[in-house]
């Protein structure tokens, strides 16, 4: 039996920070789309239209196109949020 503990990662952004960062991305979606497609090149223009600034849609499309789990997709999107400018 493996004992797993969930540890709060002090380097990960907090919920309020993520919301604020995503609000900035959503508000500037036309500009952000280029950076999103640069990071996740497998996303199509149709995917970008479906995402349309919605974080959960982006997470889902990243999962789908890259064949990764939800946790990994969430992590990648969170990393993108913290680095977006």
QUIJOWO-V284768 format. One record per pair of residues at least 6 apart in sequence whose C-alpha atoms are under 8 Angstrom apart, sorted by sequence separation. I is the first residue (numbers start at 1). J is the second residue. D is the distance in Angstrom with one decimal. If there is no record, write none. Layout:
i=I j=J d=D
i=I j=J d=D
This chain:
i=26 j=32 d=7.9
i=37 j=43 d=6.2
i=51 j=57 d=4.9
i=62 j=68 d=7.7
i=63 j=69 d=6.0
i=25 j=32 d=6.0
i=37 j=44 d=8.0
i=50 j=57 d=7.2
i=51 j=58 d=5.5
i=63 j=70 d=6.2
i=51 j=61 d=7.9
i=60 j=70 d=7.5
i=63 j=73 d=5.6
i=59 j=70 d=7.2
i=62 j=73 d=6.0
i=60 j=73 d=7.6
i=47 j=61 d=7.0
i=59 j=73 d=5.5
i=33 j=48 d=7.1
i=59 j=74 d=5.9
i=43 j=61 d=7.3
i=59 j=77 d=6.6
i=43 j=62 d=7.5
i=58 j=77 d=7.7
i=40 j=62 d=7.3
i=43 j=65 d=6.8
i=29 j=52 d=7.1
i=42 j=65 d=6.3
i=29 j=53 d=5.5
i=42 j=66 d=7.6
i=26 j=52 d=8.0
i=27 j=53 d=7.8
i=26 j=53 d=4.5
i=25 j=53 d=7.0
i=26 j=54 d=7.0
i=22 j=55 d=7.2
i=25 j=81 d=7.8
i=22 j=81 d=6.4
i=25 j=84 d=7.6
i=18 j=78 d=7.1
i=21 j=81 d=5.8
i=21 j=82 d=6.9
i=18 j=81 d=6.8
i=21 j=84 d=7.8
i=18 j=82 d=7.5
i=13 j=78 d=7.7
i=13 j=82 d=7.3
